[in-house]
Each structure stands twice: as C-alpha cells, then as structure tokens.
C-alpha cells in the first residue's frame, strides 16, 4: 500500500480513518449489499483522504504523529515511574530483611539463654540431691 519509508503509524491511521468513515456512512447497509460495487461512492472519500496522507510532512499528519508520540511518551513515563516505585519497594524489602536478620540473631541468643535456664531448672534439684547424698556418704565414711 505504501513505501517502506512511510511511517507505519500514519499508514494505520489512514486505514483507521477509512474504517471509521465507512462505518459511519455505510454501517447499516453493509449486511444488505447485493452487488459488488454497492459502495463505489465511497471512493471519493478514499481519494481525498489518500491525498491528505500522501505527504508525511503536512501539518495534519505531523500533528497525528506527534499525538502518537505523546501517547507513547506518557506510557513510557508511567512505566518508568512504576519501575522506580518497584525499586523503592525493593529497598524497603531489603531493609526489612536486614532488620529481620538482626532480630532473628537476637531471638536465637535469647532462645539459647532460655534453654540453658530451663536445663538448669530441670537438673539443678537432681544435682543438689545427688551432691547432698554424696556428701552424706562421704561424711559417713570419714566419720566411721
């Protein structure tokens, strides 16, 4: 339909304009078309529109391309902002991970201390009883 150097966006815009106008003018008659050239009158609009789109440097075409570029720019800006937001969230996750690591070390130390205290509370009475009994046996053997 067009040269390779012709902007793709402009070519698709041309086709979109044709489609929109065709549907607006002949939309209700499409299903009832009985002869091959039922919409030959639409050729005049095609030729007028083709002339408008032939020169890519016309003000109208440049404006359409600029509008397309502006939309792409807005999308890219949103994407960059989302990426930056994700980066900030990753920083927060990293900080939380560091805090969690340090707090888990503190927890491990406290757990070790509690285990030691529980062990002492569990076996201290037994050790005291064995020590007292051993001391009594020793004292009995020394005295007698």
Backbone as ProteinMPNN parsed JSONL, in Angstrom:
{"seq_chain_A": "XXXXXXXXXXXXXXXXXXXXXXXXXXXXXXXXXXXXXXXXXXXXXXXXXXXXXXXXXXXXXXXXXXXXXXXXXXXXXXXXXXXXXXXXXXXXXXXXXXXXXXXXXXXXXXXXXXXXXXXXXXXXXXXXXXXXXXXXXXXXXXXX", "coords_chain_A": {"N_chain_A": [[0.811, -1.202, 0.0], [2.004, 1.184, 0.643], [5.19, 2.987, 0.597], [8.246, 1.622, 2.012], [9.479, 3.484, 3.584], [7.499, 5.082, 4.522], [5.792, 6.241, 7.388], [4.681, 3.84, 9.716], [2.732, 4.204, 11.66], [1.262, 6.293, 10.596], [0.248, 5.111, 8.292], [-1.424, 3.166, 9.411], [-3.146, 4.866, 10.724], [-4.383, 6.11, 8.564], [-5.812, 3.922, 7.466], [-7.472, 3.441, 9.643], [-8.963, 5.828, 9.716], [-10.35, 5.531, 7.278], [-11.87, 3.231, 7.84], [-13.444, 4.11, 10.018], [-14.952, 6.205, 8.861], [-16.252, 4.8, 6.807], [-17.825, 3.001, 8.27], [-19.411, 4.855, 9.575], [-20.827, 6.139, 7.497], [-21.837, 4.025, 5.848], [-22.532, 1.969, 7.546], [-24.977, 0.695, 8.333], [-25.79, -0.441, 5.975], [-24.145, -2.467, 5.176], [-24.677, -5.243, 5.57], [-26.764, -5.615, 3.819], [-25.831, -5.378, 1.239], [-25.935, -6.108, -2.159], [-24.796, -6.116, -4.653], [-21.559, -6.123, -6.33], [-20.231, -3.582, -6.451], [-21.453, -1.859, -4.596], [-20.765, 0.166, -2.873], [-19.409, 2.164, -4.239], [-19.455, 4.895, -4.261], [-18.072, 5.643, -2.083], [-15.491, 5.804, -2.841], [-14.658, 8.396, -3.519], [-14.227, 9.627, -1.047], [-12.119, 8.019, -0.208], [-10.117, 8.736, -2.057], [-9.757, 11.493, -1.486], [-8.862, 11.367, 1.163], [-6.569, 9.884, 0.793], [-4.949, 11.698, -0.581], [-4.532, 13.541, 1.441], [-2.927, 12.064, 3.156], [-0.677, 11.422, 1.683], [1.633, 13.085, 1.652], [3.956, 13.049, 4.085], [4.781, 15.137, 5.574], [2.859, 17.062, 5.945], [0.98, 19.374, 7.88], [-1.215, 18.297, 9.262], [-0.675, 15.539, 9.297], [1.763, 15.487, 10.639], [0.91, 16.456, 13.083], [-0.728, 14.323, 13.886], [1.183, 12.304, 14.128], [2.707, 13.424, 16.163], [0.837, 13.374, 18.213], [0.613, 10.609, 18.561], [3.235, 10.073, 19.373], [3.25, 11.509, 21.752], [1.42, 10.019, 23.27], [2.84, 7.607, 23.464], [5.024, 8.566, 24.862], [3.798, 9.272, 27.287], [3.018, 6.746, 28.181], [5.511, 5.512, 28.479], [6.588, 7.163, 30.456], [4.878, 6.562, 32.595], [5.57, 3.867, 32.887], [8.274, 4.067, 33.67], [7.953, 5.398, 36.097], [6.574, 3.413, 37.491], [8.558, 1.455, 37.596], [10.456, 2.778, 39.158], [8.979, 2.975, 41.487], [8.779, 0.277, 42.129], [11.471, -0.192, 42.603], [11.857, 1.346, 44.926], [10.201, -0.073, 46.646], [11.57, -2.467, 46.679], [13.879, -1.639, 48.012], [12.764, -1.11, 50.515], [11.941, -3.687, 51.209], [14.443, -4.888, 51.347], [15.564, -3.521, 53.528], [13.785, -4.355, 55.519], [14.365, -7.043, 55.504], [17.018, -7.012, 56.418], [16.6, -6.054, 59.024], [15.043, -8.131, 59.993], [16.902, -10.204, 59.929], [18.799, -9.345, 61.866], [17.148, -9.241, 64.127], [16.423, -11.904, 64.28], [18.833, -13.049, 65.009], [19.116, -11.984, 67.588], [16.884, -13.164, 68.749], [17.662, -15.861, 68.571], [19.851, -15.881, 70.332], [18.538, -15.263, 72.767], [16.844, -17.432, 72.929], [18.679, -19.493, 73.258], [19.696, -18.776, 75.784], [17.365, -19.086, 77.332], [16.93, -21.82, 77.004], [19.183, -22.802, 78.335], [18.636, -21.871, 80.94], [16.282, -23.309, 81.428], [17.289, -25.899, 81.365], [18.984, -25.791, 83.577], [17.096, -25.324, 85.623], [15.705, -27.698, 85.44], [17.565, -29.782, 85.966], [19.051, -28.944, 88.192], [17.879, -29.349, 90.82], [18.089, -32.16, 90.956], [20.863, -32.483, 90.762], [21.627, -31.186, 93.092], [20.458, -32.814, 95.06], [21.833, -35.232, 94.546], [24.401, -34.332, 95.098], [24.18, -33.669, 97.842], [23.537, -36.201, 98.893], [25.843, -37.576, 98.123], [27.717, -36.142, 99.628], [26.838, -36.754, 102.206], [27.315, -39.561, 102.229], [30.082, -39.512, 101.945], [30.801, -38.065, 104.194], [29.892, -39.857, 106.152], [31.531, -42.066, 105.693], [33.969, -40.927, 106.339], [33.653, -40.257, 108.998], [33.104, -42.641, 110.297]], "CA_chain_A": [[0.0, 0.0, 0.0], [2.838, 2.383, 0.735], [6.631, 2.731, 0.607], [8.794, 1.184, 3.299], [9.891, 4.641, 4.372], [6.306, 5.756, 5.034], [5.599, 5.872, 8.805], [3.666, 2.813, 9.942], [1.639, 4.778, 12.447], [0.453, 7.098, 9.691], [-0.469, 4.179, 7.43], [-2.513, 2.59, 10.189], [-4.106, 5.945, 10.986], [-5.121, 6.245, 7.304], [-6.774, 2.828, 7.419], [-8.435, 3.663, 10.725], [-9.866, 6.887, 9.256], [-11.228, 4.949, 6.264], [-12.796, 2.318, 8.522], [-14.385, 4.889, 10.816], [-15.865, 6.917, 7.966], [-17.075, 3.813, 6.111], [-18.843, 2.52, 9.217], [-20.339, 5.952, 9.867], [-21.685, 6.411, 6.345], [-22.465, 2.834, 5.28], [-22.583, 0.907, 8.554], [-26.238, -0.048, 8.352], [-26.046, -1.031, 4.663], [-23.142, -3.491, 4.88], [-25.301, -6.567, 5.524], [-27.751, -5.695, 2.733], [-25.194, -5.152, -0.063], [-26.254, -7.214, -3.059], [-23.966, -6.068, -5.86], [-20.143, -5.976, -5.986], [-19.78, -2.19, -6.308], [-22.528, -1.144, -3.912], [-20.242, 1.305, -2.12], [-18.465, 2.855, -5.122], [-19.482, 6.32, -3.917], [-17.102, 5.864, -1.015], [-14.178, 6.004, -3.463], [-14.276, 9.818, -3.468], [-13.633, 9.871, 0.273], [-10.822, 7.338, -0.188], [-9.156, 9.525, -2.827], [-9.472, 12.725, -0.724], [-8.065, 11.004, 2.335], [-5.271, 9.449, 0.292], [-4.177, 12.915, -0.866], [-4.126, 14.132, 2.728], [-1.913, 11.236, 3.798], [0.469, 11.144, 0.818], [2.814, 13.818, 2.105], [4.082, 12.811, 5.534], [5.186, 16.365, 6.266], [1.772, 18.02, 6.102], [0.751, 19.747, 9.279], [-2.184, 17.362, 9.84], [0.0, 14.267, 9.543], [2.755, 15.717, 11.696], [0.16, 16.562, 14.341], [-1.14, 12.971, 14.288], [2.379, 11.602, 14.604], [3.063, 13.996, 17.471], [-0.112, 12.833, 19.188], [1.038, 9.231, 18.821], [4.471, 10.14, 20.162], [2.895, 11.971, 23.094], [0.835, 8.876, 23.965], [3.939, 6.686, 23.78], [5.803, 9.233, 25.921], [3.056, 9.145, 28.541], [3.095, 5.347, 28.61], [6.881, 5.269, 28.95], [6.741, 7.873, 31.733], [4.208, 5.743, 33.605], [6.373, 2.661, 33.113], [9.47, 4.445, 34.448], [7.507, 5.67, 37.462], [6.283, 2.128, 38.12], [9.841, 0.797, 37.867], [11.038, 3.462, 40.313], [8.196, 2.554, 42.652], [9.197, -1.089, 42.454], [12.805, -0.071, 43.194], [11.697, 1.806, 46.305], [9.639, -1.185, 47.413], [12.657, -3.431, 46.876], [14.715, -1.092, 49.081], [12.059, -1.335, 51.774], [12.017, -5.124, 51.49], [15.823, -5.153, 51.751], [15.719, -3.025, 54.898], [13.03, -5.243, 56.398], [15.124, -8.286, 55.568], [18.156, -6.778, 57.316], [16.07, -5.994, 60.387], [14.62, -9.477, 60.357], [18.121, -10.981, 60.191], [19.364, -8.953, 63.166], [16.216, -9.64, 65.177], [16.477, -13.359, 64.421], [20.037, -13.346, 65.812], [18.774, -11.67, 68.986], [15.962, -14.22, 69.17], [18.432, -17.099, 68.756], [20.606, -15.74, 71.586], [17.608, -15.356, 73.894], [16.366, -18.814, 72.985], [19.77, -20.277, 73.848], [19.711, -18.479, 77.216], [16.191, -19.705, 77.948], [17.174, -23.263, 77.054], [20.155, -23.025, 79.402], [17.932, -21.697, 82.209], [15.361, -24.433, 81.602], [18.121, -27.057, 81.696], [19.426, -25.617, 84.971], [15.94, -25.535, 86.499], [15.296, -29.093, 85.388], [18.548, -30.696, 86.547], [19.681, -28.401, 89.406], [17.452, -30.079, 92.041], [18.651, -33.507, 90.936], [22.286, -32.355, 91.068], [21.759, -30.827, 94.518], [20.136, -34.01, 95.845], [22.953, -36.159, 94.378], [25.529, -33.748, 95.822], [23.954, -33.813, 99.287], [23.647, -37.63, 99.216], [27.268, -37.91, 98.018], [28.379, -35.512, 100.772], [26.492, -37.545, 103.393], [28.091, -40.801, 102.16], [31.477, -39.187, 102.177], [30.936, -37.713, 105.614], [29.684, -41.086, 106.916], [32.73, -42.865, 105.562], [35.044, -40.232, 107.041], [33.424, -40.265, 110.435], [33.072, -44.01, 110.818]], "C_chain_A": [[0.849, 1.258, 0.0], [4.313, 1.976, 0.726], [7.072, 2.266, 1.98], [9.158, 2.361, 4.19], [8.702, 5.4, 4.96], [6.073, 5.317, 6.479], [4.436, 4.899, 8.991], [2.468, 3.371, 10.685], [0.695, 5.573, 11.548], [-0.347, 6.202, 8.754], [-1.649, 3.56, 8.175], [-3.566, 3.632, 10.528], [-4.981, 6.173, 9.752], [-6.201, 5.163, 7.218], [-7.855, 2.981, 8.488], [-9.438, 4.743, 10.339], [-10.847, 6.357, 8.217], [-12.292, 4.058, 6.91], [-13.869, 3.095, 9.273], [-15.415, 5.58, 9.926], [-16.785, 5.938, 7.235], [-18.183, 3.306, 7.025], [-19.865, 3.598, 9.526], [-21.327, 6.149, 8.726], [-22.475, 5.18, 5.915], [-22.669, 1.702, 6.276], [-23.844, 0.076, 8.518], [-26.499, -0.786, 7.046], [-25.102, -2.196, 4.342], [-23.78, -4.866, 4.702], [-26.237, -6.716, 4.33], [-27.141, -5.494, 1.355], [-25.413, -6.368, -0.954], [-25.37, -7.228, -4.296], [-22.527, -5.755, -5.485], [-19.697, -4.539, -5.741], [-20.834, -1.332, -5.625], [-22.025, 0.129, -3.233], [-19.226, 2.095, -2.934], [-18.398, 4.345, -4.817], [-18.428, 6.646, -2.842], [-15.694, 6.119, -1.565], [-13.74, 7.461, -3.426], [-13.648, 10.161, -2.115], [-12.261, 9.228, 0.37], [-9.773, 8.184, -0.9], [-8.782, 10.818, -2.095], [-8.545, 12.426, 0.46], [-6.665, 10.574, 1.917], [-4.379, 10.652, 0.001], [-3.687, 13.563, 0.427], [-2.95, 13.372, 3.339], [-0.663, 11.011, 2.939], [1.734, 11.851, 1.272], [2.9, 13.696, 3.627], [4.424, 14.083, 6.299], [4.066, 17.383, 6.4], [1.494, 18.218, 7.572], [-0.186, 18.752, 9.968], [-1.501, 16.043, 10.197], [1.049, 14.388, 10.633], [2.062, 15.804, 13.051], [-0.275, 15.179, 14.823], [0.05, 12.175, 14.811], [2.808, 12.112, 15.972], [2.119, 13.499, 18.556], [0.253, 11.402, 19.563], [2.292, 9.212, 19.695], [4.18, 10.576, 21.591], [2.296, 10.825, 23.904], [1.915, 7.88, 24.379], [4.788, 7.259, 24.909], [5.113, 9.089, 27.272], [3.138, 7.713, 29.083], [4.477, 5.042, 29.167], [7.121, 5.957, 30.295], [6.09, 7.075, 32.854], [5.014, 4.494, 33.921], [7.603, 2.956, 33.958], [9.079, 4.715, 35.892], [7.183, 4.369, 38.202], [7.564, 1.394, 38.483], [10.505, 1.444, 39.075], [10.299, 3.086, 41.591], [8.571, 1.155, 43.09], [10.575, -1.066, 43.11], [12.733, 0.373, 44.642], [11.146, 0.683, 47.179], [10.706, -2.242, 47.668], [13.614, -2.949, 47.967], [14.07, -1.333, 50.436], [12.123, -2.808, 52.174], [13.417, -5.488, 51.96], [16.061, -4.705, 53.183], [14.986, -3.934, 55.883], [13.76, -6.572, 56.566], [16.32, -8.142, 56.502], [17.705, -6.74, 58.769], [15.67, -7.373, 60.87], [15.82, -10.357, 60.689], [18.691, -10.639, 61.563], [18.448, -9.369, 64.305], [16.204, -11.157, 65.356], [17.724, -13.779, 65.18], [19.768, -13.092, 67.289], [17.857, -12.76, 69.54], [16.711, -15.526, 69.442], [19.238, -17.046, 70.053], [19.692, -15.889, 72.803], [17.073, -16.777, 74.04], [17.418, -19.727, 73.607], [19.82, -20.045, 75.362], [18.53, -19.145, 77.94], [16.353, -21.228, 78.041], [18.143, -23.62, 78.171], [19.471, -22.909, 80.761], [16.971, -22.848, 82.479], [16.126, -25.7, 81.99], [18.579, -26.983, 83.146], [18.266, -25.871, 85.927], [15.517, -27.008, 86.543], [16.265, -29.992, 86.153], [19.216, -30.183, 87.823], [19.195, -29.126, 90.663], [18.031, -31.492, 92.107], [20.127, -33.462, 91.308], [22.499, -32.018, 92.543], [21.496, -32.054, 95.39], [21.285, -35.004, 95.758], [24.17, -35.639, 95.139], [25.391, -33.909, 97.327], [24.11, -35.276, 99.702], [25.117, -38.047, 99.164], [28.031, -37.347, 99.208], [28.082, -36.301, 102.057], [27.247, -38.88, 103.398], [29.554, -40.552, 102.454], [31.724, -38.874, 103.655], [30.778, -38.963, 106.494], [30.925, -41.952, 106.868], [33.91, -42.214, 106.297], [34.88, -40.345, 108.562], [33.497, -41.693, 110.952], [34.136, -44.785, 110.236]], "O_chain_A": [[0.463, 2.278, -0.572], [4.649, 0.797, 0.831], [6.384, 2.477, 2.978], [9.145, 2.243, 5.416], [8.886, 6.271, 5.809], [6.15, 4.123, 6.769], [3.34, 5.123, 8.478], [1.323, 3.044, 10.371], [-0.523, 5.53, 11.721], [-1.502, 6.502, 8.452], [-2.746, 3.447, 7.626], [-4.752, 3.313, 10.609], [-6.183, 6.405, 9.878], [-7.362, 5.457, 6.932], [-9.023, 2.678, 8.244], [-10.633, 4.6, 10.6], [-12.033, 6.685, 8.256], [-13.47, 4.132, 6.561], [-15.056, 2.781, 9.179], [-16.612, 5.54, 10.21], [-17.971, 6.219, 7.064], [-19.337, 3.194, 6.611], [-21.046, 3.305, 9.717], [-22.525, 6.308, 8.957], [-23.671, 5.286, 5.643], [-22.953, 0.575, 5.871], [-23.777, -1.145, 8.661], [-27.35, -1.676, 7.008], [-25.269, -2.845, 3.309], [-23.44, -5.579, 3.758], [-26.478, -7.834, 3.875], [-27.882, -5.444, 0.373], [-25.122, -7.501, -0.57], [-25.219, -8.275, -4.925], [-22.285, -5.178, -4.424], [-18.846, -4.31, -4.882], [-21.077, -0.198, -6.038], [-22.794, 1.071, -3.041], [-18.277, 2.641, -2.371], [-17.383, 4.986, -5.089], [-17.967, 7.781, -2.725], [-14.814, 6.59, -0.843], [-12.545, 7.731, -3.31], [-12.66, 10.893, -2.048], [-11.341, 9.802, 0.953], [-8.657, 8.333, -0.402], [-7.612, 11.199, -2.084], [-7.578, 13.145, 0.713], [-5.689, 10.866, 2.608], [-3.186, 10.628, 0.303], [-2.566, 14.068, 0.495], [-2.079, 13.973, 3.968], [0.319, 10.456, 3.431], [2.808, 11.249, 1.271], [2.031, 14.176, 4.355], [4.364, 14.107, 7.528], [4.297, 18.473, 6.921], [1.744, 17.339, 8.398], [0.026, 18.404, 11.13], [-1.725, 15.496, 11.277], [1.202, 13.487, 11.457], [2.566, 15.287, 14.047], [-0.205, 14.885, 16.017], [-0.058, 11.462, 15.809], [3.221, 11.336, 16.834], [2.541, 13.234, 19.682], [0.21, 11.028, 20.735], [2.39, 8.429, 20.639], [4.792, 10.074, 22.533], [2.613, 10.664, 25.083], [1.908, 7.372, 25.5], [5.218, 6.531, 25.803], [5.763, 8.818, 28.281], [3.306, 7.499, 30.283], [4.605, 4.392, 30.204], [7.781, 5.398, 31.171], [6.666, 6.923, 33.931], [5.131, 4.102, 35.082], [7.941, 2.188, 34.858], [9.789, 4.312, 36.814], [7.477, 4.234, 39.39], [7.655, 0.782, 39.548], [11.058, 0.747, 39.926], [10.91, 2.902, 42.643], [8.671, 0.878, 44.285], [10.833, -1.816, 44.051], [13.453, -0.149, 45.493], [11.577, 0.51, 48.319], [10.747, -2.844, 48.741], [14.107, -3.753, 48.759], [14.744, -1.714, 51.393], [12.335, -3.131, 53.343], [13.572, -6.303, 52.87], [16.686, -5.42, 53.966], [15.507, -4.244, 56.954], [13.766, -7.152, 57.652], [16.607, -9.043, 57.29], [18.349, -7.322, 59.642], [15.926, -7.74, 62.017], [15.766, -11.162, 61.619], [19.029, -11.535, 62.337], [18.928, -9.808, 65.35], [15.996, -11.645, 66.467], [17.69, -14.762, 65.92], [20.15, -13.894, 68.142], [18.039, -13.218, 70.668], [16.43, -16.215, 70.423], [19.308, -18.031, 70.788], [20.046, -16.573, 73.763], [16.874, -17.26, 75.155], [17.092, -20.623, 74.385], [19.969, -20.993, 76.134], [18.691, -19.697, 79.029], [15.962, -21.842, 79.033], [17.955, -24.615, 78.872], [19.691, -23.744, 81.639], [16.852, -23.312, 83.613], [15.674, -26.475, 82.832], [18.568, -27.985, 83.86], [18.433, -26.558, 86.935], [15.032, -27.494, 87.565], [15.836, -30.868, 86.904], [19.905, -30.96, 88.483], [20.017, -29.489, 91.503], [18.416, -31.964, 93.176], [20.6, -34.298, 92.078], [23.44, -32.508, 93.167], [22.228, -32.305, 96.348], [21.684, -35.57, 96.776], [24.892, -36.42, 95.758], [26.358, -34.243, 98.012], [24.73, -35.574, 100.723], [25.592, -38.773, 100.037], [28.911, -38.019, 99.744], [28.966, -36.491, 102.892], [27.763, -39.296, 104.436], [30.186, -41.338, 103.16], [32.687, -39.335, 104.269], [31.483, -39.093, 107.495], [31.332, -42.513, 107.885], [34.766, -42.926, 106.824], [35.853, -40.508, 109.298], [33.973, -41.869, 112.074], [34.28, -45.967, 110.547]]}, "name": "protein", "num_of_chains": 1, "seq": "XXXXXXXXXXXXXXXXXXXXXXXXXXXXXXXXXXXXXXXXXXXXXXXXXXXXXXXXXXXXXXXXXXXXXXXXXXXXXXXXXXXXXXXXXXXXXXXXXXXXXXXXXXXXXXXXXXXXXXXXXXXXXXXXXXXXXXXXXXXXXXXX"}
